[in-house]
Amino acid sequence: MYNITLIPGDGTGPEIVEAARRCIEATGVKIKWDVVDAGIDVMDKYGTPLPPAVLDSIRKNKVALKGPITTPIGTGFRSVNVAIRKELDLYTCLRPCKSYKGVRSRYQNIDLVVVRENTEDLYAGIEFEEGKKETADIIAAIEKCSKKKIRPDSGISIKPISKSGTERIVKFAFDYAVKHNRKKVTAVTKANIMKFTDGLFLAVAKEVAKGYKGKIEYEERLVDNMCMQLVQKPELYDVMVLPNLYGDIMSDLCAGLIGGLGIAPGANIGKDIAVFEAVHGSAPKYKGQNKVNPTAVILSGVLMLEYLGEKDAAKRLEKAAADVIAEGKYVTYDLKPNRDDPTAVGTSQMADAIIKKLKT
Ligand code: NAD
């Protein structure tokens, strides 16, 4: 019996997480779920979208399945999703992007893995607002030591990238490649321009790569060129390791290559804690409509089962989802040739079809 934290999230989160929970349970793996609420729907009740009970539960259980959580624009608090990753030091964001038969896409046979650093970079949340006294102080300090001018009406975001933070993420990428029989790791940066942050990331990656010589091939790409390469010849790439912001953007690009966010799973992994969640957000416009695709959360559940060592259950669940998608009958609107197709089923009906497949 595993004790696992379940965070339904907000927007369409509770519907897709419930669908995923049922599919995971149908594999026969015994799980006791500790359900904890986070997100905009609990703000009034707890005065915060991230009540302490959520982090406490994840710390205790070490593994969580999480629904998406809305980040309202222009309010006081930052993203709950980013806060969970930072608070628990979940330094790896793992996002495999794989083509599934039956999903309409311009590309076939995509099999890429994005390994995104999850705690540093422009995502660190160190920002100074335009017009504030501390921002003026920062600007003055930077001008003094860099001898470069910054317009006084600027906002400032800080981009910290450390040696130790880079070393552990690049090691993760190589160890993942070894464990999953992958051939190559590509480090992606803009090291030609940001020499002391991306440049450091690249220098550390190069050093770490030496330890895997003969086992895993290593190469480097600039992020702008990588975007074009992935669109033109994605088959040349395998595992990619990137600083936080480029990893975020590249994840959506790769989700686009495989046919959309509805089928892109993810995992946030730290030293001994892991939180599994889809790449996509809370799609709030579809909230409560039993409409959106549960597959990305279900496939995040597959990653969770693999992480727990339940390899057989993981394989069976992935195959059941893949079979339902390949048949194309009991799938949500986004997987139909025409988005208005009246034969599209709802979130829970797609989960029912996957559960039926699991049991046959
Ligand atoms: P989104 O991923 O929620 O939705 C963008 C569009 O993608 C949707 O309108 C829908 O057309 C499609 N889509 C997404 N998920 C789908 C699914 N399961 N099935 C079918 N179609 C799907 O992105 P957004 O609108 O930019 O973000 C909404 C909110 O979610 C924002 O507040 C954002 O900050 C938050 N967000 C949360 C997470 C997370 O919880 N980890 C991740 C990304 C965004």
Boltz pocket constraint, residues with backbone or C-beta under 6 A from the ligand:
constraints:
  - pocket:
      binder: B
      contacts: [[A, 16], [A, 67], [A, 68], [A, 69], [A, 70], [A, 71], [A, 72], [A, 81], [A, 261], [A, 262], [A, 277], [A, 278], [A, 279], [A, 280], [A, 281], [A, 282], [A, 283], [A, 284], [A, 285], [A, 291], [A, 292], [A, 293], [A, 294], [A, 296], [A, 334]]
      max_distance: 6.0
